[in-house]
Amino acid sequence: MTNSPRRTYLITGGSGFIGSHLADALLARGDSVVVLDNLSTGRLANLSRHPRLRFVHGSVLDELMVDELVHQCDAVVHLAAAVGVKLIVEQPLRSLTTNIRGSEIVIGAAHRYRRKILIASTSEIYGKNSGGPLTETSDRILGSPGVVRWAYSTAKAVDEILANAYHRERGLPAIIVRLFNTVGPRQSPAYGMVIPRLVRQAISGLPLTVFGDGTQTRCFAHVLDVVAALVRLLDHDDAVGQTFNVGCSDEVSILELAKLITELTGSTSGIELIPYAEAYGTGFEDMERRVPDIAKIRELTGWSPVRTLDDILAETIAEARAELANSR
């Protein structure tokens, strides 16, 4: 295991929720960071002012810019992507272009300059596989290509296949990370992110909207735990050429989650069940269960999440209350 001090990392999508926390962690240990972001979902306010941080406003679809930035850096973390079920359902073409072509450009540049690259993939890779816990070799079970939901899963699978092909055939030092539900400060309630949305509904006195019947279960990991996992993988030579699940394996149903948020906020709001067709349009399909098996990353790096769902909710509620107070 190596930890090379004072490296320069390019983070695509670095002013987003996860990217900005990763930038903070790398800067805190003495590295330099270059952030490339088009600010479509990221925010400049997420980035700290720091002498070793440089922000570049631009897109991963800009080949010349990506080439130049990758050349200037020692390693790449590719987080830029169209994210969130809502955005993907509403803008499938833009999501596909960003997620496939953007990754192709970034991976190609990393190969040209022999840079280590960590690529953020997703638990959506597993599709409708509701078995569990899911290991990195679990089957993908997808619905019809006519269902927009599966376009995102397919795009991210193409990213993974591309990274693996570059690694096997051309020696690209690539690491793939499948992120499960990640939550915490700076996460926008937009794009279907469930915890920020339910918390803001509760403190605003609005009904908490739960899609489907609420029995579907998810596992939520705190962004700082997730960032710690990414840093450990970047530092570990043996992570290269491998794929890792990163998430928390404690399950909660969305209905239980809504009830817990109501209790913790002291809200008198009710819970409203919204049919999927009404929330996302007809033909939408969801997973009953999505739980990661994180044994692989734990065995290699010793990482496992330390923050609980109660920690996450307390922090999200405090942040949402502060935002509400500032907006008045």
C-alpha angles and dihedrals in degrees: 000000000000133000110192109198124221102018125157115238126196110211114192110205086018098152090059127097100278097026095057092051090049090051089053092051094049093046091048091059095047104267125130122237134205113193121203112191137148091207092232089133103355124083130218088220088068091066123082120226104251135157091230095049123088123184121206118190106216149096134270084230089069100093098190094049093047091048093052095046095046089050090054095050136069098219139007132224108194109205100139108119144127100264139184127055093252095055092045093051092046098042108026097156095051090045093052094048094048095044099045107027093036092053092046090055095046094045091047091053092047089054093048092055097033093240124163109246131196112200121201111222127168147241085243084082088081092056113185095353099128095172115110163289086351117222124204089260096050116127124265112234112190135177127226119316085235089070107086092211091073094053090078093049090049094048092052090047088055088052090052094046090049093050092047092049091051089049096048099038102031106021098246108171096232131165122191122206123191106207118206121199107325121190141170143093118355094023111137119229087220124095094042099294100163107205098048090045096050092044093052091047091051096050092043091054093245125136112271105242115216117185120226116354094318095240092111110110130218137177120227125207124192113246092234090057090048092049090050088055092050092050092050091051093048089053096047117086092199092060090072114108093018139106123224136190112225118191146084121285099209108111128214129172116237090238091053088047092054091049091049091051090050090053096045094048094042086231121166090204119126127230117250122199112217119194113240091238090059094046100043108009131262121318095029113152128198138188120252092210138009118181125160126222102218098180093112097059091039092054093048101041108011090242124149130150116270103185120084132218089255089056090050094049094046090053095044092049092050091049093048092048091051090050091049092049092050093050093057 
